Amino acid sequence: MKDSVLKKKYEILDHPADLKIRAYGKNLEELFNNILAAMKDGTRPELLREKIKTPVKIKSENLENLIFDFLAEVIYEMDLNDSLYQKVEIKKLTEKELVGEISGQKVKRFTTEIKGVTWYDFSLKKENNEFTLIVVFDI
């Protein structure tokens, strides 16, 4: 049964006004990358060919805040650089710190624009060494 859950990387969940995502990962790096993939699916961007890489360094109080702060940073960089980040290469990861590089492509436009990440329904669970994250983005 648990294998069937991990075959999915993420799900876009029904929400009346915002973008709600459930992402899975067998480890934190996979979870981070799967949430980025879900954000691409949820925003349906018109991508340009130009690639982009941006360093990220985040320190937080705990793992939940680290994930939230990472997503907030990704959204900030998306807006700042007119880009979509589809992958994170992690150089250092603890429950309170992430150091790495996000990479993706420049964007002509987003069909749905993410304005921010919210704490509404935010949930991180770890069962049998597998992570499940539920997050709602303000669009």
Salt bridges, closest charged atoms under 4 A:
GLU11 OE1 - LYS8 NZ 3.22
GLU11 OE2 - ARG22 NH1 2.98
GLU30 OE2 - LYS26 NZ 3.22
GLU46 OE2 - LYS108 NZ 3.68
GLU46 OE1 - ARG109 NE 3.33
GLU97 OE1 - LYS92 NZ 2.84
ASP121 OD2 - LYS20 NZ 2.85
